[in-house]
Amino acid sequence: MKQGRKVLTLFAALALVAAAAALPAHAARKPDASATSVSAKAKQTTRQFTGYVTALDKTSLTVEKRGKKPRTMVFTRHADMHTVGELEKDAHVTVYYRSDGREAVATRVVVKPAEGSPDGR
């Protein structure tokens, strides 16, 4: 019985020593350069938000997602923002945007036709 406990204690001690030896080697590794470039690229990716226009003016666009988890986003209009369809209040839209610091910059807005509209959608 005592030999079994000694062997178990010996293995536990070896495991701790091996873990302690591996820890400094892992901490000394330099961060991967590709990981930083991916995170910088992720900031410039285009995202989308679908909802209803609640307010719009020359510089901004406010869109509200309705339902169980409502959410409102305010977008800054990009100088070259492209709009497909007529943008007006209460229109159902999908906004394609990118994050620029703390603000969302709308690059393209697609207006979805209302149900029962003459274009058949």
Secondary structure, 3 states (H helix, E strand, C coil): CHHHHHHHHHHHHHHHHHHHHHHHHHHCCCCCHHHHHHHHHHHCCCEEEEEEEEEECCCEEEEEECCCCCEEEEEEEEEEEEEECCCCCCCEEEEEEEEECCEEEEEEEEEECCCCCCCCC
